[in-house]
């Protein structure tokens, strides 16, 4: 989350910067219900929480996505650093 401020400071200090971001949460593309949605009327608090939680990423999914992507990101960084060393 702090990538941009850190890059600004590094560039101000004359450093070359490469920033990578890895997004590990799936997008939830369906819009949620409005407060007056008929589906919500009569639901218990537990039912309502379950209904509203559909499609939300959970901590375990985020960790698993990060582990899976780590291999690709590692290879990418190794390739970039190798090219920088060759230059």
PyMOL Python script that loads the backbone (N, CA, C, O; Angstrom):
from pymol import cmd

cmd.read_pdbstr("""\
ATOM      1  N   UNK A   1       0.814  -1.200   0.000  1.00  0.00           N
ATOM      2  CA  UNK A   1       0.000   0.000   0.000  1.00  0.00           C
ATOM      3  C   UNK A   1       0.858   1.266   0.000  1.00  0.00           C
ATOM      4  O   UNK A   1       0.390   2.338  -0.384  1.00  0.00           O
ATOM      5  N   UNK A   2       2.092   1.141   0.423  1.00  0.00           N
ATOM      6  CA  UNK A   2       2.926   2.344   0.517  1.00  0.00           C
ATOM      7  C   UNK A   2       3.867   2.479  -0.664  1.00  0.00           C
ATOM      8  O   UNK A   2       4.814   3.262  -0.593  1.00  0.00           O
ATOM      9  N   UNK A   3       3.650   1.761  -1.729  1.00  0.00           N
ATOM     10  CA  UNK A   3       4.585   1.765  -2.855  1.00  0.00           C
ATOM     11  C   UNK A   3       4.814   3.158  -3.420  1.00  0.00           C
ATOM     12  O   UNK A   3       5.959   3.556  -3.631  1.00  0.00           O
ATOM     13  N   UNK A   4       3.753   3.897  -3.665  1.00  0.00           N
ATOM     14  CA  UNK A   4       3.903   5.210  -4.307  1.00  0.00           C
ATOM     15  C   UNK A   4       4.712   6.184  -3.450  1.00  0.00           C
ATOM     16  O   UNK A   4       5.655   6.783  -3.968  1.00  0.00           O
ATOM     17  N   UNK A   5       4.396   6.373  -2.169  1.00  0.00           N
ATOM     18  CA  UNK A   5       5.223   7.281  -1.370  1.00  0.00           C
ATOM     19  C   UNK A   5       6.687   6.849  -1.311  1.00  0.00           C
ATOM     20  O   UNK A   5       7.584   7.691  -1.350  1.00  0.00           O
ATOM     21  N   UNK A   6       6.933   5.542  -1.216  1.00  0.00           N
ATOM     22  CA  UNK A   6       8.311   5.056  -1.159  1.00  0.00           C
ATOM     23  C   UNK A   6       9.040   5.321  -2.469  1.00  0.00           C
ATOM     24  O   UNK A   6      10.219   5.673  -2.457  1.00  0.00           O
ATOM     25  N   UNK A   7       8.365   5.161  -3.581  1.00  0.00           N
ATOM     26  CA  UNK A   7       8.975   5.431  -4.885  1.00  0.00           C
ATOM     27  C   UNK A   7       9.274   6.923  -5.025  1.00  0.00           C
ATOM     28  O   UNK A   7      10.326   7.292  -5.547  1.00  0.00           O
ATOM     29  N   UNK A   8       8.381   7.770  -4.576  1.00  0.00           N
ATOM     30  CA  UNK A   8       8.611   9.222  -4.652  1.00  0.00           C
ATOM     31  C   UNK A   8       9.867   9.602  -3.872  1.00  0.00           C
ATOM     32  O   UNK A   8      10.698  10.365  -4.365  1.00  0.00           O
ATOM     33  N   UNK A   9      10.007   9.074  -2.662  1.00  0.00           N
ATOM     34  CA  UNK A   9      11.183   9.377  -1.838  1.00  0.00           C
ATOM     35  C   UNK A   9      12.446   8.833  -2.496  1.00  0.00           C
ATOM     36  O   UNK A   9      13.469   9.516  -2.542  1.00  0.00           O
ATOM     37  N   UNK A  10      12.376   7.604  -3.007  1.00  0.00           N
ATOM     38  CA  UNK A  10      13.549   7.000  -3.647  1.00  0.00           C
ATOM     39  C   UNK A  10      13.964   7.799  -4.877  1.00  0.00           C
ATOM     40  O   UNK A  10      15.153   8.056  -5.065  1.00  0.00           O
ATOM     41  N   UNK A  11      13.017   8.193  -5.712  1.00  0.00           N
ATOM     42  CA  UNK A  11      13.352   8.981  -6.910  1.00  0.00           C
ATOM     43  C   UNK A  11      13.907  10.347  -6.520  1.00  0.00           C
ATOM     44  O   UNK A  11      14.838  10.844  -7.153  1.00  0.00           O
ATOM     45  N   UNK A  12      13.339  10.952  -5.484  1.00  0.00           N
ATOM     46  CA  UNK A  12      13.844  12.251  -4.998  1.00  0.00           C
ATOM     47  C   UNK A  12      15.295  12.112  -4.529  1.00  0.00           C
ATOM     48  O   UNK A  12      16.071  13.065  -4.597  1.00  0.00           O
ATOM     49  N   UNK A  13      15.652  10.916  -4.052  1.00  0.00           N
ATOM     50  CA  UNK A  13      17.013  10.646  -3.598  1.00  0.00           C
ATOM     51  C   UNK A  13      17.923  10.205  -4.736  1.00  0.00           C
ATOM     52  O   UNK A  13      19.092   9.896  -4.506  1.00  0.00           O
ATOM     53  N   UNK A  14      17.402  10.171  -5.961  1.00  0.00           N
ATOM     54  CA  UNK A  14      18.211   9.815  -7.117  1.00  0.00           C
ATOM     55  C   UNK A  14      18.319   8.320  -7.380  1.00  0.00           C
ATOM     56  O   UNK A  14      19.138   7.891  -8.192  1.00  0.00           O
ATOM     57  N   UNK A  15      17.508   7.531  -6.707  1.00  0.00           N
ATOM     58  CA  UNK A  15      17.566   6.085  -6.889  1.00  0.00           C
ATOM     59  C   UNK A  15      16.722   5.657  -8.089  1.00  0.00           C
ATOM     60  O   UNK A  15      15.688   6.256  -8.382  1.00  0.00           O
ATOM     61  N   UNK A  16      17.182   4.609  -8.778  1.00  0.00           N
ATOM     62  CA  UNK A  16      16.369   3.973  -9.796  1.00  0.00           C
ATOM     63  C   UNK A  16      15.423   3.022  -9.081  1.00  0.00           C
ATOM     64  O   UNK A  16      15.806   2.390  -8.097  1.00  0.00           O
ATOM     65  N   UNK A  17      14.207   2.916  -9.560  1.00  0.00           N
ATOM     66  CA  UNK A  17      13.198   2.151  -8.852  1.00  0.00           C
ATOM     67  C   UNK A  17      12.454   1.217  -9.807  1.00  0.00           C
ATOM     68  O   UNK A  17      12.105   1.590 -10.927  1.00  0.00           O
ATOM     69  N   UNK A  18      12.227   0.020  -9.340  1.00  0.00           N
ATOM     70  CA  UNK A  18      11.324  -0.919  -9.996  1.00  0.00           C
ATOM     71  C   UNK A  18      10.336  -1.354  -8.933  1.00  0.00           C
ATOM     72  O   UNK A  18      10.734  -1.874  -7.891  1.00  0.00           O
ATOM     73  N   UNK A  19       9.054  -1.147  -9.182  1.00  0.00           N
ATOM     74  CA  UNK A  19       8.031  -1.544  -8.214  1.00  0.00           C
ATOM     75  C   UNK A  19       7.140  -2.611  -8.835  1.00  0.00           C
ATOM     76  O   UNK A  19       6.719  -2.499  -9.986  1.00  0.00           O
ATOM     77  N   UNK A  20       6.867  -3.628  -8.064  1.00  0.00           N
ATOM     78  CA  UNK A  20       5.963  -4.690  -8.488  1.00  0.00           C
ATOM     79  C   UNK A  20       4.826  -4.776  -7.485  1.00  0.00           C
ATOM     80  O   UNK A  20       5.036  -4.644  -6.280  1.00  0.00           O
ATOM     81  N   UNK A  21       3.641  -4.994  -7.986  1.00  0.00           N
ATOM     82  CA  UNK A  21       2.488  -5.216  -7.108  1.00  0.00           C
ATOM     83  C   UNK A  21       1.864  -6.539  -7.475  1.00  0.00           C
ATOM     84  O   UNK A  21       1.790  -6.903  -8.649  1.00  0.00           O
ATOM     85  N   UNK A  22       1.423  -7.243  -6.481  1.00  0.00           N
ATOM     86  CA  UNK A  22       0.772  -8.526  -6.690  1.00  0.00           C
ATOM     87  C   UNK A  22      -0.610  -8.447  -6.062  1.00  0.00           C
ATOM     88  O   UNK A  22      -0.746  -8.265  -4.852  1.00  0.00           O
ATOM     89  N   UNK A  23      -1.624  -8.583  -6.888  1.00  0.00           N
ATOM     90  CA  UNK A  23      -3.002  -8.539  -6.409  1.00  0.00           C
ATOM     91  C   UNK A  23      -3.455  -9.972  -6.166  1.00  0.00           C
ATOM     92  O   UNK A  23      -3.427 -10.802  -7.075  1.00  0.00           O
ATOM     93  N   UNK A  24      -3.868 -10.256  -4.948  1.00  0.00           N
ATOM     94  CA  UNK A  24      -4.218 -11.629  -4.603  1.00  0.00           C
ATOM     95  C   UNK A  24      -5.697 -11.815  -4.280  1.00  0.00           C
ATOM     96  O   UNK A  24      -6.132 -12.935  -4.010  1.00  0.00           O
ATOM     97  N   UNK A  25      -6.465 -10.751  -4.303  1.00  0.00           N
ATOM     98  CA  UNK A  25      -7.900 -10.876  -4.045  1.00  0.00           C
ATOM     99  C   UNK A  25      -8.646 -10.946  -5.369  1.00  0.00           C
ATOM    100  O   UNK A  25      -8.370 -10.175  -6.288  1.00  0.00           O
ATOM    101  N   UNK A  26      -9.590 -11.871  -5.461  1.00  0.00           N
ATOM    102  CA  UNK A  26     -10.428 -11.940  -6.649  1.00  0.00           C
ATOM    103  C   UNK A  26     -11.418 -10.784  -6.628  1.00  0.00           C
ATOM    104  O   UNK A  26     -11.882 -10.361  -5.569  1.00  0.00           O
ATOM    105  N   UNK A  27     -11.731 -10.285  -7.814  1.00  0.00           N
ATOM    106  CA  UNK A  27     -12.726  -9.233  -7.922  1.00  0.00           C
ATOM    107  C   UNK A  27     -14.115  -9.831  -7.720  1.00  0.00           C
ATOM    108  O   UNK A  27     -14.415 -10.911  -8.229  1.00  0.00           O
ATOM    109  N   UNK A  28     -14.939  -9.135  -6.990  1.00  0.00           N
ATOM    110  CA  UNK A  28     -16.331  -9.521  -6.838  1.00  0.00           C
ATOM    111  C   UNK A  28     -17.102  -8.656  -7.818  1.00  0.00           C
ATOM    112  O   UNK A  28     -17.252  -7.451  -7.614  1.00  0.00           O
ATOM    113  N   UNK A  29     -17.591  -9.280  -8.888  1.00  0.00           N
ATOM    114  CA  UNK A  29     -18.177  -8.511  -9.973  1.00  0.00           C
ATOM    115  C   UNK A  29     -19.675  -8.267  -9.825  1.00  0.00           C
ATOM    116  O   UNK A  29     -20.213  -7.361 -10.461  1.00  0.00           O
ATOM    117  N   UNK A  30     -20.350  -9.047  -9.009  1.00  0.00           N
ATOM    118  CA  UNK A  30     -21.777  -8.799  -8.867  1.00  0.00           C
ATOM    119  C   UNK A  30     -22.000  -7.745  -7.795  1.00  0.00           C
ATOM    120  O   UNK A  30     -21.362  -7.763  -6.742  1.00  0.00           O
ATOM    121  N   UNK A  31     -22.906  -6.839  -8.075  1.00  0.00           N
ATOM    122  CA  UNK A  31     -23.161  -5.778  -7.105  1.00  0.00           C
ATOM    123  C   UNK A  31     -23.951  -6.334  -5.933  1.00  0.00           C
ATOM    124  O   UNK A  31     -24.720  -7.285  -6.073  1.00  0.00           O
ATOM    125  N   UNK A  32     -23.752  -5.736  -4.802  1.00  0.00           N
ATOM    126  CA  UNK A  32     -24.461  -6.166  -3.603  1.00  0.00           C
ATOM    127  C   UNK A  32     -25.878  -5.633  -3.586  1.00  0.00           C
ATOM    128  O   UNK A  32     -26.224  -4.752  -4.374  1.00  0.00           O
ATOM    129  N   UNK A  33     -26.694  -6.156  -2.700  1.00  0.00           N
ATOM    130  CA  UNK A  33     -28.084  -5.711  -2.625  1.00  0.00           C
ATOM    131  C   UNK A  33     -28.195  -4.342  -1.978  1.00  0.00           C
ATOM    132  O   UNK A  33     -27.348  -3.951  -1.174  1.00  0.00           O
ATOM    133  N   UNK A  34     -29.235  -3.626  -2.331  1.00  0.00           N
ATOM    134  CA  UNK A  34     -29.541  -2.360  -1.684  1.00  0.00           C
ATOM    135  C   UNK A  34     -30.266  -2.617  -0.375  1.00  0.00           C
ATOM    136  O   UNK A  34     -30.761  -3.720  -0.145  1.00  0.00           O
ATOM    137  N   UNK A  35     -30.331  -1.635   0.459  1.00  0.00           N
ATOM    138  CA  UNK A  35     -30.970  -1.792   1.759  1.00  0.00           C
ATOM    139  C   UNK A  35     -32.449  -2.139   1.672  1.00  0.00           C
ATOM    140  O   UNK A  35     -33.008  -2.710   2.608  1.00  0.00           O
ATOM    141  N   UNK A  36     -33.092  -1.796   0.547  1.00  0.00           N
ATOM    142  CA  UNK A  36     -34.517  -2.080   0.396  1.00  0.00           C
ATOM    143  C   UNK A  36     -34.785  -3.339  -0.428  1.00  0.00           C
ATOM    144  O   UNK A  36     -35.922  -3.577  -0.837  1.00  0.00           O
ATOM    145  N   UNK A  37     -33.756  -4.144  -0.674  1.00  0.00           N
ATOM    146  CA  UNK A  37     -33.882  -5.362  -1.473  1.00  0.00           C
ATOM    147  C   UNK A  37     -34.820  -6.343  -0.777  1.00  0.00           C
ATOM    148  O   UNK A  37     -34.657  -6.632   0.409  1.00  0.00           O
ATOM    149  N   UNK A  38     -35.785  -6.847  -1.505  1.00  0.00           N
ATOM    150  CA  UNK A  38     -36.768  -7.779  -0.953  1.00  0.00           C
ATOM    151  C   UNK A  38     -36.122  -9.057  -0.412  1.00  0.00           C
ATOM    152  O   UNK A  38     -36.632  -9.663   0.531  1.00  0.00           O
ATOM    153  N   UNK A  39     -34.994  -9.467  -1.016  1.00  0.00           N
ATOM    154  CA  UNK A  39     -34.308 -10.689  -0.568  1.00  0.00           C
ATOM    155  C   UNK A  39     -33.845 -10.583   0.882  1.00  0.00           C
ATOM    156  O   UNK A  39     -33.734 -11.593   1.577  1.00  0.00           O
ATOM    157  N   UNK A  40     -33.577  -9.369   1.334  1.00  0.00           N
ATOM    158  CA  UNK A  40     -33.021  -9.174   2.669  1.00  0.00           C
ATOM    159  C   UNK A  40     -34.084  -9.180   3.769  1.00  0.00           C
ATOM    160  O   UNK A  40     -33.792  -9.456   4.933  1.00  0.00           O
ATOM    161  N   UNK A  41     -35.311  -8.873   3.379  1.00  0.00           N
ATOM    162  CA  UNK A  41     -36.376  -8.766   4.382  1.00  0.00           C
ATOM    163  C   UNK A  41     -36.652 -10.126   5.004  1.00  0.00           C
ATOM    164  O   UNK A  41     -36.806 -11.125   4.302  1.00  0.00           O
ATOM    165  N   UNK A  42     -36.712 -10.148   6.298  1.00  0.00           N
ATOM    166  CA  UNK A  42     -37.039 -11.371   7.008  1.00  0.00           C
ATOM    167  C   UNK A  42     -35.852 -12.287   7.268  1.00  0.00           C
ATOM    168  O   UNK A  42     -36.011 -13.334   7.896  1.00  0.00           O
ATOM    169  N   UNK A  43     -34.663 -11.912   6.796  1.00  0.00           N
ATOM    170  CA  UNK A  43     -33.485 -12.743   7.056  1.00  0.00           C
ATOM    171  C   UNK A  43     -33.011 -12.522   8.482  1.00  0.00           C
ATOM    172  O   UNK A  43     -33.055 -11.410   9.007  1.00  0.00           O
ATOM    173  N   UNK A  44     -32.557 -13.605   9.096  1.00  0.00           N
ATOM    174  CA  UNK A  44     -31.945 -13.463  10.419  1.00  0.00           C
ATOM    175  C   UNK A  44     -30.575 -12.801  10.237  1.00  0.00           C
ATOM    176  O   UNK A  44     -30.069 -12.693   9.120  1.00  0.00           O
ATOM    177  N   UNK A  45     -29.994 -12.368  11.336  1.00  0.00           N
ATOM    178  CA  UNK A  45     -28.670 -11.737  11.264  1.00  0.00           C
ATOM    179  C   UNK A  45     -27.648 -12.700  10.672  1.00  0.00           C
ATOM    180  O   UNK A  45     -26.803 -12.299   9.871  1.00  0.00           O
ATOM    181  N   UNK A  46     -27.724 -13.968  11.064  1.00  0.00           N
ATOM    182  CA  UNK A  46     -26.804 -14.985  10.554  1.00  0.00           C
ATOM    183  C   UNK A  46     -26.991 -15.200   9.051  1.00  0.00           C
ATOM    184  O   UNK A  46     -26.017 -15.284   8.303  1.00  0.00           O
ATOM    185  N   UNK A  47     -28.245 -15.289   8.616  1.00  0.00           N
ATOM    186  CA  UNK A  47     -28.534 -15.449   7.182  1.00  0.00           C
ATOM    187  C   UNK A  47     -28.044 -14.244   6.387  1.00  0.00           C
ATOM    188  O   UNK A  47     -27.484 -14.382   5.300  1.00  0.00           O
ATOM    189  N   UNK A  48     -28.263 -13.072   6.948  1.00  0.00           N
ATOM    190  CA  UNK A  48     -27.851 -11.838   6.278  1.00  0.00           C
ATOM    191  C   UNK A  48     -26.331 -11.780   6.142  1.00  0.00           C
ATOM    192  O   UNK A  48     -25.826 -11.417   5.079  1.00  0.00           O
ATOM    193  N   UNK A  49     -25.597 -12.129   7.190  1.00  0.00           N
ATOM    194  CA  UNK A  49     -24.132 -12.144   7.125  1.00  0.00           C
ATOM    195  C   UNK A  49     -23.645 -13.122   6.068  1.00  0.00           C
ATOM    196  O   UNK A  49     -22.731 -12.810   5.305  1.00  0.00           O
ATOM    197  N   UNK A  50     -24.245 -14.295   6.019  1.00  0.00           N
ATOM    198  CA  UNK A  50     -23.880 -15.289   5.015  1.00  0.00           C
ATOM    199  C   UNK A  50     -24.169 -14.811   3.602  1.00  0.00           C
ATOM    200  O   UNK A  50     -23.366 -15.009   2.690  1.00  0.00           O
ATOM    201  N   UNK A  51     -25.323 -14.180   3.430  1.00  0.00           N
ATOM    202  CA  UNK A  51     -25.711 -13.680   2.112  1.00  0.00           C
ATOM    203  C   UNK A  51     -24.748 -12.588   1.637  1.00  0.00           C
ATOM    204  O   UNK A  51     -24.318 -12.589   0.484  1.00  0.00           O
ATOM    205  N   UNK A  52     -24.420 -11.673   2.522  1.00  0.00           N
ATOM    206  CA  UNK A  52     -23.554 -10.554   2.152  1.00  0.00           C
ATOM    207  C   UNK A  52     -22.095 -10.988   1.971  1.00  0.00           C
ATOM    208  O   UNK A  52     -21.337 -10.313   1.275  1.00  0.00           O
ATOM    209  N   UNK A  53     -21.693 -12.106   2.589  1.00  0.00           N
ATOM    210  CA  UNK A  53     -20.312 -12.569   2.505  1.00  0.00           C
ATOM    211  C   UNK A  53     -20.030 -13.342   1.215  1.00  0.00           C
ATOM    212  O   UNK A  53     -18.872 -13.640   0.923  1.00  0.00           O
ATOM    213  N   UNK A  54     -21.058 -13.669   0.446  1.00  0.00           N
ATOM    214  CA  UNK A  54     -20.849 -14.438  -0.791  1.00  0.00           C
ATOM    215  C   UNK A  54     -19.876 -13.694  -1.704  1.00  0.00           C
ATOM    216  O   UNK A  54     -20.019 -12.495  -1.939  1.00  0.00           O
ATOM    217  N   UNK A  55     -18.894 -14.419  -2.207  1.00  0.00           N
ATOM    218  CA  UNK A  55     -17.952 -13.843  -3.152  1.00  0.00           C
ATOM    219  C   UNK A  55     -16.805 -13.066  -2.526  1.00  0.00           C
ATOM    220  O   UNK A  55     -15.895 -12.634  -3.234  1.00  0.00           O
ATOM    221  N   UNK A  56     -16.832 -12.883  -1.219  1.00  0.00           N
ATOM    222  CA  UNK A  56     -15.741 -12.152  -0.575  1.00  0.00           C
ATOM    223  C   UNK A  56     -14.522 -13.050  -0.461  1.00  0.00           C
ATOM    224  O   UNK A  56     -14.648 -14.243  -0.184  1.00  0.00           O
ATOM    225  N   UNK A  57     -13.352 -12.484  -0.673  1.00  0.00           N
ATOM    226  CA  UNK A  57     -12.114 -13.248  -0.500  1.00  0.00           C
ATOM    227  C   UNK A  57     -11.905 -13.503   0.983  1.00  0.00           C
ATOM    228  O   UNK A  57     -12.253 -12.672   1.821  1.00  0.00           O
ATOM    229  N   UNK A  58     -11.337 -14.651   1.296  1.00  0.00           N
ATOM    230  CA  UNK A  58     -10.997 -14.893   2.684  1.00  0.00           C
ATOM    231  C   UNK A  58      -9.474 -14.965   2.810  1.00  0.00           C
ATOM    232  O   UNK A  58      -8.755 -15.055   1.815  1.00  0.00           O
ATOM    233  N   UNK A  59      -9.012 -14.925   4.033  1.00  0.00           N
ATOM    234  CA  UNK A  59      -7.576 -14.850   4.298  1.00  0.00           C
ATOM    235  C   UNK A  59      -6.823 -16.032   3.680  1.00  0.00           C
ATOM    236  O   UNK A  59      -5.743 -15.860   3.115  1.00  0.00           O
ATOM    237  N   UNK A  60      -7.394 -17.215   3.791  1.00  0.00           N
ATOM    238  CA  UNK A  60      -6.730 -18.406   3.257  1.00  0.00           C
ATOM    239  C   UNK A  60      -6.576 -18.327   1.737  1.00  0.00           C
ATOM    240  O   UNK A  60      -5.536 -18.706   1.198  1.00  0.00           O
ATOM    241  N   UNK A  61      -7.612 -17.835   1.043  1.00  0.00           N
ATOM    242  CA  UNK A  61      -7.535 -17.690  -0.419  1.00  0.00           C
ATOM    243  C   UNK A  61      -6.434 -16.713  -0.813  1.00  0.00           C
ATOM    244  O   UNK A  61      -5.696 -16.947  -1.771  1.00  0.00           O
ATOM    245  N   UNK A  62      -6.330 -15.622  -0.071  1.00  0.00           N
ATOM    246  CA  UNK A  62      -5.306 -14.615  -0.364  1.00  0.00           C
ATOM    247  C   UNK A  62      -3.913 -15.201  -0.159  1.00  0.00           C
ATOM    248  O   UNK A  62      -3.028 -14.995  -0.990  1.00  0.00           O
ATOM    249  N   UNK A  63      -3.711 -15.924   0.931  1.00  0.00           N
ATOM    250  CA  UNK A  63      -2.406 -16.547   1.187  1.00  0.00           C
ATOM    251  C   UNK A  63      -2.059 -17.561   0.106  1.00  0.00           C
ATOM    252  O   UNK A  63      -0.920 -17.602  -0.360  1.00  0.00           O
ATOM    253  N   UNK A  64      -3.022 -18.376  -0.297  1.00  0.00           N
ATOM    254  CA  UNK A  64      -2.779 -19.386  -1.323  1.00  0.00           C
ATOM    255  C   UNK A  64      -2.439 -18.728  -2.663  1.00  0.00           C
ATOM    256  O   UNK A  64      -1.528 -19.182  -3.355  1.00  0.00           O
ATOM    257  N   UNK A  65      -3.151 -17.676  -3.035  1.00  0.00           N
ATOM    258  CA  UNK A  65      -2.861 -16.973  -4.280  1.00  0.00           C
ATOM    259  C   UNK A  65      -1.459 -16.376  -4.245  1.00  0.00           C
ATOM    260  O   UNK A  65      -0.751 -16.398  -5.252  1.00  0.00           O
ATOM    261  N   UNK A  66      -1.054 -15.847  -3.103  1.00  0.00           N
ATOM    262  CA  UNK A  66       0.292 -15.297  -2.958  1.00  0.00           C
ATOM    263  C   UNK A  66       1.359 -16.363  -3.106  1.00  0.00           C
ATOM    264  O   UNK A  66       2.380 -16.134  -3.755  1.00  0.00           O
ATOM    265  N   UNK A  67       1.134 -17.534  -2.507  1.00  0.00           N
ATOM    266  CA  UNK A  67       2.101 -18.638  -2.617  1.00  0.00           C
ATOM    267  C   UNK A  67       2.229 -19.100  -4.060  1.00  0.00           C
ATOM    268  O   UNK A  67       3.334 -19.369  -4.531  1.00  0.00           O
ATOM    269  N   UNK A  68       1.110 -19.194  -4.761  1.00  0.00           N
ATOM    270  CA  UNK A  68       1.133 -19.640  -6.154  1.00  0.00           C
ATOM    271  C   UNK A  68       1.863 -18.631  -7.037  1.00  0.00           C
ATOM    272  O   UNK A  68       2.638 -19.014  -7.914  1.00  0.00           O
ATOM    273  N   UNK A  69       1.619 -17.363  -6.808  1.00  0.00           N
ATOM    274  CA  UNK A  69       2.225 -16.327  -7.635  1.00  0.00           C
ATOM    275  C   UNK A  69       3.691 -16.095  -7.291  1.00  0.00           C
ATOM    276  O   UNK A  69       4.433 -15.554  -8.111  1.00  0.00           O
ATOM    277  N   UNK A  70       4.121 -16.490  -6.098  1.00  0.00           N
ATOM    278  CA  UNK A  70       5.498 -16.240  -5.658  1.00  0.00           C
ATOM    279  C   UNK A  70       6.522 -16.846  -6.610  1.00  0.00           C
ATOM    280  O   UNK A  70       7.573 -16.253  -6.854  1.00  0.00           O
ATOM    281  N   UNK A  71       6.219 -18.017  -7.144  1.00  0.00           N
ATOM    282  CA  UNK A  71       7.158 -18.666  -8.060  1.00  0.00           C
ATOM    283  C   UNK A  71       7.370 -17.830  -9.319  1.00  0.00           C
ATOM    284  O   UNK A  71       8.501 -17.639  -9.765  1.00  0.00           O
ATOM    285  N   UNK A  72       6.286 -17.343  -9.878  1.00  0.00           N
ATOM    286  CA  UNK A  72       6.365 -16.526 -11.090  1.00  0.00           C
ATOM    287  C   UNK A  72       7.063 -15.199 -10.812  1.00  0.00           C
ATOM    288  O   UNK A  72       7.906 -14.756 -11.593  1.00  0.00           O
ATOM    289  N   UNK A  73       6.704 -14.568  -9.694  1.00  0.00           N
ATOM    290  CA  UNK A  73       7.304 -13.281  -9.342  1.00  0.00           C
ATOM    291  C   UNK A  73       8.803 -13.461  -9.076  1.00  0.00           C
ATOM    292  O   UNK A  73       9.606 -12.621  -9.483  1.00  0.00           O
ATOM    293  N   UNK A  74       9.184 -14.539  -8.405  1.00  0.00           N
ATOM    294  CA  UNK A  74      10.602 -14.793  -8.139  1.00  0.00           C
ATOM    295  C   UNK A  74      11.374 -14.925  -9.443  1.00  0.00           C
ATOM    296  O   UNK A  74      12.448 -14.341  -9.585  1.00  0.00           O
ATOM    297  N   UNK A  75      10.845 -15.680 -10.389  1.00  0.00           N
ATOM    298  CA  UNK A  75      11.519 -15.847 -11.680  1.00  0.00           C
ATOM    299  C   UNK A  75      11.625 -14.514 -12.415  1.00  0.00           C
ATOM    300  O   UNK A  75      12.643 -14.230 -13.047  1.00  0.00           O
ATOM    301  N   UNK A  76      10.587 -13.704 -12.334  1.00  0.00           N
ATOM    302  CA  UNK A  76      10.593 -12.387 -12.975  1.00  0.00           C
ATOM    303  C   UNK A  76      11.683 -11.496 -12.381  1.00  0.00           C
ATOM    304  O   UNK A  76      12.456 -10.876 -13.111  1.00  0.00           O
ATOM    305  N   UNK A  77      11.737 -11.440 -11.046  1.00  0.00           N
ATOM    306  CA  UNK A  77      12.745 -10.606 -10.380  1.00  0.00           C
ATOM    307  C   UNK A  77      14.146 -11.117 -10.680  1.00  0.00           C
ATOM    308  O   UNK A  77      15.043 -10.316 -10.945  1.00  0.00           O
ATOM    309  N   UNK A  78      14.356 -12.426 -10.647  1.00  0.00           N
ATOM    310  CA  UNK A  78      15.678 -12.977 -10.956  1.00  0.00           C
ATOM    311  C   UNK A  78      16.093 -12.601 -12.379  1.00  0.00           C
ATOM    312  O   UNK A  78      17.253 -12.264 -12.619  1.00  0.00           O
ATOM    313  N   UNK A  79      15.162 -12.658 -13.312  1.00  0.00           N
ATOM    314  CA  UNK A  79      15.467 -12.286 -14.687  1.00  0.00           C
ATOM    315  C   UNK A  79      15.819 -10.810 -14.825  1.00  0.00           C
ATOM    316  O   UNK A  79      16.760 -10.459 -15.536  1.00  0.00           O
ATOM    317  N   UNK A  80      15.076  -9.954 -14.155  1.00  0.00           N
ATOM    318  CA  UNK A  80      15.329  -8.511 -14.210  1.00  0.00           C
ATOM    319  C   UNK A  80      16.681  -8.183 -13.592  1.00  0.00           C
ATOM    320  O   UNK A  80      17.468  -7.433 -14.169  1.00  0.00           O
ATOM    321  N   UNK A  81      16.949  -8.747 -12.421  1.00  0.00           N
ATOM    322  CA  UNK A  81      18.227  -8.482 -11.740  1.00  0.00           C
ATOM    323  C   UNK A  81      19.380  -9.029 -12.573  1.00  0.00           C
ATOM    324  O   UNK A  81      20.429  -8.392 -12.672  1.00  0.00           O
ATOM    325  N   UNK A  82      19.195 -10.200 -13.170  1.00  0.00           N
ATOM    326  CA  UNK A  82      20.232 -10.757 -14.032  1.00  0.00           C
ATOM    327  C   UNK A  82      20.540  -9.855 -15.215  1.00  0.00           C
ATOM    328  O   UNK A  82      21.701  -9.678 -15.583  1.00  0.00           O
ATOM    329  N   UNK A  83      19.495  -9.283 -15.812  1.00  0.00           N
ATOM    330  CA  UNK A  83      19.693  -8.357 -16.939  1.00  0.00           C
ATOM    331  C   UNK A  83      20.406  -7.091 -16.475  1.00  0.00           C
ATOM    332  O   UNK A  83      21.244  -6.546 -17.194  1.00  0.00           O
ATOM    333  N   UNK A  84      20.072  -6.628 -15.278  1.00  0.00           N
ATOM    334  CA  UNK A  84      20.716  -5.408 -14.749  1.00  0.00           C
ATOM    335  C   UNK A  84      22.199  -5.675 -14.505  1.00  0.00           C
ATOM    336  O   UNK A  84      23.034  -4.809 -14.768  1.00  0.00           O
ATOM    337  N   UNK A  85      22.528  -6.844 -14.012  1.00  0.00           N
ATOM    338  CA  UNK A  85      23.922  -7.192 -13.737  1.00  0.00           C
ATOM    339  C   UNK A  85      24.722  -7.343 -15.019  1.00  0.00           C
ATOM    340  O   UNK A  85      25.919  -7.058 -15.047  1.00  0.00           O
ATOM    341  N   UNK A  86      24.049  -7.797 -16.099  1.00  0.00           N
ATOM    342  CA  UNK A  86      24.720  -7.964 -17.394  1.00  0.00           C
ATOM    343  C   UNK A  86      24.958  -6.639 -18.102  1.00  0.00           C
ATOM    344  O   UNK A  86      25.813  -6.540 -18.982  1.00  0.00           O
ATOM    345  N   UNK A  87      24.192  -5.614 -17.711  1.00  0.00           N
ATOM    346  CA  UNK A  87      24.300  -4.323 -18.419  1.00  0.00           C
ATOM    347  C   UNK A  87      25.512  -3.523 -17.990  1.00  0.00           C
ATOM    348  O   UNK A  87      25.735  -2.422 -18.495  1.00  0.00           O
TER     349      UNK A  87
END
""", "prot")
cmd.dss("prot")
cmd.show_as("cartoon", "prot")
cmd.util.cbc("prot")
cmd.orient("prot")
